[in-house]
Amino acid sequence: MTVLESMAPPTGGRFGDFGGRYVPESLVPACAALETAFREAWADATFHERLAELRSVYAGRPTALTPATTLSADLGITLMLKREDLAHTGSHKINNVLGQALLAQRMGKTRLIAETGAGQHGVATATAAALFGMRATIYMGERDMARQRLNVFRMELLGAEVIPVTAGSRTLKDATNEAMRGWVAAVEEAHFCLGSTAGPHPYPWLVRQFQRVIGEEARAQAAVQPDVVVACVGGGSNAAGTFAGFADTRARLVGVEAAGGAAMTHGRPGIVHGYRSMLLQDDQGQILEAESISAGLDYPGIGPEHAHLGATGRAEYATVTDDEAVAALGRLARAEGIICALESAHAVAWVLRAAGTPELPAGSTVLLTLSGRGDKDMATLAGVTE
Ligand SMILES: Cc1ncc(COP(=O)(O)O)c(C=O)c1O
């Protein structure tokens, strides 16, 4: 068994002490059916052929690995950028959604239900639904709808119904609650197209398998194998997909959380949205609100595989503040001519801060996943810099 195969969770979906399937009884058969369908599809060459075709002729894969020449020279390191911002719809979310839409079609589903924070997963889901001739229902917190208006418009233009969520902090946590409720009510016809490596088994595993294309491509593209592999972490899908390509190498794996949503750094084990992981919570176990300028990282949990990678020491997790992320976005734009998403800017900020220190010594080779492009964040940034 290779290291990557051993990363597959056994039945029950545990990554060490984390993961599992904590769902209402009405969803147990749906999760079990999805697991069976996924295992069958993953073992079916035709499924992989169809997915590979969609990735190349529709999503624009492989995405480039771009040397960041100016920043490398400035920082005394070799920095390579895995350009998920160049994928169709503007982020890595399309990798997961194309896989899940194919799976939903195979299962005879006619509708996709999704939660979204930054709107990138919602846009990707609306896109796949249009492509596959399915209905799309996207749940989005009201606060996120206001700060990511462009993506709301894109989803609606693609024919999706966007449902505002007014509960709680009106962000991703609440949108996920409502999407799961929506799934319970429509479980026969609808597939819940979860956007990150979170949720009940099989989602954390399934989403990572659909995202591992990032790490596998990057590993094949890199002329020099990296000493350090870095990605931002919300629920953890772009990082998990990137890390999967390097898990059996000597590379250090670094996940970067938003300081206001740092479940790994400031959380404790608990259960939310059907899985056990590290969570921001109070003494009574109530889930705390996250607070980040970046809607995609504004989430109080983290995928169970990351909790396990952190607990075993295979991956490290750091935090970056809103101010550092905004500054990093601007520096990357001016140095390399790339405007990345605020989420991705967290990974860039860690590199800017750590380079030349014992955390990231001069001479290191670094591979960083730019999970998305920044168009959606221009209104937020204009507000910050005014
Ligand atoms: C561009 C971008 N990067 C990162 C994330 C965080 O998600 P994940 O941790 O699952 O990659 C999001 C979520 O919306 C996103 O839109």
The ligand as a Tripos MOL2 file, in Angstrom:
@<TRIPOS>MOLECULE
LIG
   16    16     1     0     0
SMALL
NO_CHARGES

@<TRIPOS>ATOM
      1 C1        -10.3890   30.9900   -3.4860 C.3       1 LIG1
      2 C2        -10.6510   30.1750   -2.2600 C.ar      1 LIG1
      3 N1         -9.6030   29.6510   -1.5830 N.ar      1 LIG1
      4 C3         -9.7820   28.9190   -0.4660 C.ar      1 LIG1
      5 C4        -11.0380   28.6950    0.0510 C.ar      1 LIG1
      6 C5        -11.1600   27.9000    1.3090 C.3       1 LIG1
      7 O1        -11.6460   26.6190    1.0920 O.3       1 LIG1
      8 P1        -10.7870   25.3230    1.2610 P.3       1 LIG1
      9 O2        -10.0730   25.4220    2.5710 O.co2     1 LIG1
     10 O3        -11.7720   24.2280    1.2140 O.co2     1 LIG1
     11 O4         -9.8140   25.2460    0.1280 O.co2     1 LIG1
     12 C6        -12.1700   29.2150   -0.6140 C.ar      1 LIG1
     13 C7        -13.5210   28.9820   -0.0930 C.2       1 LIG1
     14 O5        -14.4820   29.5330   -0.4940 O.2       1 LIG1
     15 C8        -11.9600   29.9660   -1.7970 C.ar      1 LIG1
     16 O6        -12.9920   30.4940   -2.4830 O.3       1 LIG1
@<TRIPOS>BOND
     1     1     2 1
     2     2     3 ar
     3     2    15 ar
     4     3     4 ar
     5     4     5 ar
     6     5     6 1
     7     5    12 ar
     8     6     7 1
     9     7     8 1
    10     8     9 2
    11     8    10 1
    12     8    11 1
    13    12    13 1
    14    12    15 ar
    15    13    14 2
    16    15    16 1
@<TRIPOS>SUBSTRUCTURE
     1 LIG1         1 GROUP 0 **** ****
